[in-house]
Amino acid sequence: MNNIVLATDGSARSDAAARYLVESPLLNRDFTVHVVHCEPGVSGDIQTFVNRDDIEAWHREQNEKAMISVTNILRQGEIAVECHGLVGHTPDRIIEYARKVDAMAIVMGSHHRRPVLDAIIGSVSGRVLAHAHCPVLLV
């Protein structure tokens, strides 16, 4: 079985990427989609005042919210799905996870921001494109 990582931020662009996987005549169905969402870690200041279990529960809740829509789209399209909530620096964690499951591709929805804005705030998809070990498909 082949693995594809679908990184979602919970947006309509991520939903479009999921629909692409369901509707694409170019893809066979011999793959499992690993849906991932990454929440940023919390600072030491927050960790001082909020216990670790509460932080982990919050991360889990946020990850689940972000993954539900694409997961529903994929399951309705009868595609095998696994969900994985991640925490940390988003591009690094997506790439690490893709390497861990030996993904044949990473699929992401693209926001199509202006290059100047991407240069200022950075682009998760741009960083994944630059450092991934496998092909990256932006939808």
N, C-alpha and C positions, 0 to 999 in steps of 0.2 A: 504494500500500500504506500502511495506517495503522500507527502505532507505539504500542505500549503499553509502559510501563516497569513491570516487576515488581521491586520492591526486596525482597531477601531477607536475613534474618539467619541463615539455616540452620535455623530452628526449624520445629516442626510447624505453627505459625501461617502461616508462609510457604508451606508445602506446601498448606495449606488454600486459600490465595489462588490458587496454581497450579491446584489442582483446580477452583476456581470458574471460572477462565478456560476450562478444558477442558469442563466440564459445563454451563455456563450456556446456556440456550436463548435468552437475550436477545442474545447476541453472534454476529455472523457470523464467518466465518473469514478475513476480509480484513484481517488484521493480523499484524504481527511483534511478538513479545514480546521486549523487551530486558531480560534478567535482569541486575540489578546488585547487587553487594555492595560495601560500603565498609569498608575497614580504616582505623583511625585512623593518622595519621602518627606517626612516632617522634620523641622529643625530641632536642634537640641533644646531650645527654649520651650517649645510645645511639649516635648517629651518630659520636661521637668514637671509640668502641671497636669498632664493627661496620661493615664496609665497605658501601658503597652497593649493590653487586651482591647481597650476602647479604640485606640489608633488602628489596630489590625481590623477590628469590626468595621470601622469607618472606611478603610481602604477596600475591604471586601464588598461593602454595600455600594460604593462608588463604581468599582469595577463591574459588578453585576448590572447596575443601571446602564452603564455604557455599552455592555455587550448584548443586552436583551434583544434589541431590534434586529441586528445583523444575524444573531442566532436564530430568531424566528424566521427570517427570510430564507436562510440556508436550510433549516429543517423543513420548511414548507416545500422547498425545492428538492427534498429528499437527498440532501448531501450530508455525509457523515461529519459531525461537528464535535469538537472538544473546546471547552472554554477555560481560559487561564488568566487570572488576574495577576498583574505584576506591579511591583513598586520600585521606584528609582528613577534614573535618568532615562526617559522614554526611548530615544534612538538606541542607546546601548542595550537596554533590556530587550527590545524587539529583536535586535541582531543576535544577542546571546541566545534567546529562546529559539530563533530560527536555526541557529547552528546546533543547538541541543537536540532538536527533533529532525535534523538533517533535511530541512525544508528545501523543496525544489524551487520555491518562489515565495516572495513576500508580496502581498497585495495590500494596497492602501488607497483610500480616497484622497484626492488632492484638492486643496483649497484654492489653488490658482491665484495666490496673492501676487501683488506687484513685486518684482525683484528687489526693489529698494526696501520694502517692508520686510521681506525675507532676510535681507542682509542685516537689518536692525534687530529683529526679534528672533531670527533663526527659523529654520524649517525642519520639522521632524522628518518629513519625507526626503528632503535634501540630504540630511545626515545619514539616513538609512541607505539612500542611493549610493552615497559616497563610500560607505564602509561595509555593506552587506557582502556575504560570501556567495550569494545566489542572486538570480535575476529578481528585480523589483518591478512590479506592475503598478503604475499609478492610474487610477480610474477617475 
